[in-house]
Amino acid sequence: MTENKLKSLGTGKIVSIVLIAALIAMVVFLIVQNMGLKSQVDESQDTAESLTAEIENVEKRLNEYEYVLNEKDLDVEKKQQMLNERDSLIQSKDLKINDLLRRNRISQQEAETLRGRMEQLEHYVKKYQGQIDVLKQELALKNEEIDSLKTVIGGTQDSLRQTIDRTTVQGIKLRAASKLNAHTFAFFRYKQSGAAVQESEFRASQLDLLKICMDLGENAATKAGEKMVYLQIKDAKGNLVKDEAKSGFFKYEDAHIPYSVMTKVEYEKQATKVCVDFSQPTGHRYAEGKYTVQAFCDNFEIGHSEFTVR
C-alpha cells in the first residue's frame, strides 16, 4: 500500500514538472514571437521613415541644382553631369521603393505616397534637362558663330598679310627708287692765290684745305627739299679722318656713325652740283696712300670715290 502511494506521488511530480516545462516553453515562444513581430513592425517603420528622409535629401539637392543651373561660370557639360547624378539618385530611390514593397517592408499606401514624391522630382529633372538642352543649342550656335568668325578673321588676316607684303615690297621699291645717286666726284687743292686746282693725286703739304665736289643725279621719286649729305674720308688703313671739334654722327642702317664733314643741299629732284671744303684736322698729317671718300644721304650710301696722297 505504501509503495503504491509513493509511486503515485512520484508520477504526479513528473507530470507536474513536464507540464510546467511545457508552459514555460510556450511562454518563451510567445514572448520571442511577440518580440519578432514588434521588431518587424519597428523595422518597417524605420524603413519607411528612413526612405522618406532619403527622398527629402534628394529633394533638397535637386532644389539646390536650380542655383547651379543659373551659374554663369559653370560650363554646360558640368551642369549636365550634376543633373545626371541627381537623376541617378531618383532612379535608385524608385528601385528601393519597389524592393521594400515586394518584401512587405512598406505598405502599398506608403509606396504610393513615396512614388508621388518621386514623380514630382522626376518632373523637375525633365524641366532642368529641357533648360540644359536649350543651353546646349545656344552654345552650339555660338560655336558656329565663332567658327564662322574665325574663318572670316583668317581670311582677313591672310588678306591683311598680303596687303602688308605688297605694301612692304612697294615701300622697299619706293625707298630704293628714292635713293640719290652721287657720281662724277672731283677733288681740288687751293693755290696761295685762292684758285682751286683739280687733282687726283696730292702731296700731303697741299691738303691744308681739300675741296670735294660731286653731282647728285636727277630723281623724281625722292622727296624734294633740304638734304643732308655726309662724307667719310678714310685713309689706306680704314681710319676715319676727322676733326673732333667739327665732326659728328649721322644715322645709317639703324646705327649712328661718325662723319668727316657734312653739308646741306637744296634738292629739287633735278641734277645738282654739291661741293664741300674739308680743312685738315688739327694735329693730323696725311700719310701716303689711297684715300676713300664715301657719301651718305637719307640713310643711303649714295656714292664713293678715291684720291691719292704721295
Residue pairs with C-beta under 8 A, 6 or more apart in sequence:
43 105
44 104
44 105
44 106
47 100
47 105
47 106
48 100
48 105
48 106
48 110
51 93
51 96
51 97
51 100
51 106
51 114
52 114
54 93
54 96
55 93
55 114
55 117
55 118
55 121
58 86
58 89
58 90
58 93
58 121
59 117
59 121
61 86
61 89
62 86
62 121
62 124
62 125
65 82
65 83
65 86
65 128
66 128
68 74
68 79
68 82
69 79
69 128
69 131
69 132
71 79
76 132
76 135
76 136
76 139
79 132
79 135
80 132
80 136
83 125
83 128
83 129
83 132
86 125
87 125
90 118
90 121
90 122
90 125
93 114
93 118
94 115
94 118
97 106
97 111
97 114
97 115
97 118
98 111
100 106
100 111
101 108
101 111
106 114
174 221
177 219
177 221
177 222
178 219
178 221
178 222
178 223
178 298
179 219
179 222
179 298
179 300
179 302
180 216
180 217
180 219
180 222
180 227
180 267
180 297
180 298
180 300
180 302
181 216
181 217
181 219
181 302
181 303
182 214
182 215
182 216
182 217
182 229
182 274
182 295
182 297
182 302
182 303
183 214
183 215
183 217
183 303
184 214
184 215
185 212
185 213
185 214
185 293
185 303
185 304
185 305
186 198
186 212
186 213
186 214
187 198
187 199
187 200
187 202
187 210
187 211
187 212
187 213
187 293
187 305
187 307
188 196
188 197
188 198
188 199
188 210
188 211
188 212
188 213
189 196
189 197
189 199
189 202
189 206
189 207
189 209
189 210
189 211
190 196
190 197
190 208
190 209
190 211
191 197
196 211
199 206
199 307
200 307
200 308
201 307
201 308
201 309
201 310
202 210
202 286
202 307
202 308
202 309
202 310
203 309
203 310
204 285
204 286
204 287
204 288
204 309
207 280
207 286
207 309
208 279
208 280
209 277
209 278
209 279
209 280
210 277
210 278
210 280
211 275
211 276
211 277
211 278
212 231
212 261
212 275
212 276
212 277
212 278
212 293
213 273
213 274
213 275
213 276
214 273
214 274
214 275
214 295
214 303
214 305
215 271
215 272
215 273
215 274
216 227
216 229
216 265
216 267
216 271
216 272
216 273
216 274
216 302
217 271
218 269
218 270
218 271
219 269
220 269
222 267
222 269
222 298
224 267
224 268
224 269
225 266
225 267
226 264
226 265
226 266
226 267
227 264
227 265
227 266
227 267
227 297
227 298
228 250
228 262
228 263
228 264
228 265
228 297
229 262
229 263
229 264
229 265
229 274
229 276
229 295
229 296
229 297
229 302
230 250
230 259
230 261
230 262
230 295
230 296
230 297
231 259
231 260
231 261
231 262
231 263
231 276
231 278
231 293
231 294
231 295
231 296
232 240
232 257
232 258
232 259
232 260
232 292
232 293
232 294
232 296
233 240
233 241
233 242
233 260
233 261
233 278
233 291
233 292
233 293
234 240
234 241
234 291
234 292
234 294
235 241
235 286
235 287
235 289
235 291
236 287
236 289
236 290
236 291
237 289
240 258
240 260
241 260
241 281
241 284
241 286
241 291
242 258
242 259
242 260
242 281
243 279
243 281
243 282
243 284
244 281
245 282
246 261
246 279
246 281
247 258
247 259
247 260
247 261
248 258
248 259
248 262
249 256
249 257
249 258
249 259
250 256
250 257
250 259
250 262
250 296
251 299
252 296
252 299
252 301
253 299
259 296
260 278
261 276
261 277
261 278
262 276
263 274
263 275
263 276
265 272
265 274
266 272
280 286
286 309
287 309
288 309
288 310
289 308
289 309
290 306
290 307
290 308
290 309
291 306
291 307
291 308
291 309
292 304
292 305
292 306
293 304
293 305
293 306
293 307
294 301
294 303
294 304
295 301
295 302
295 303
295 304
296 302
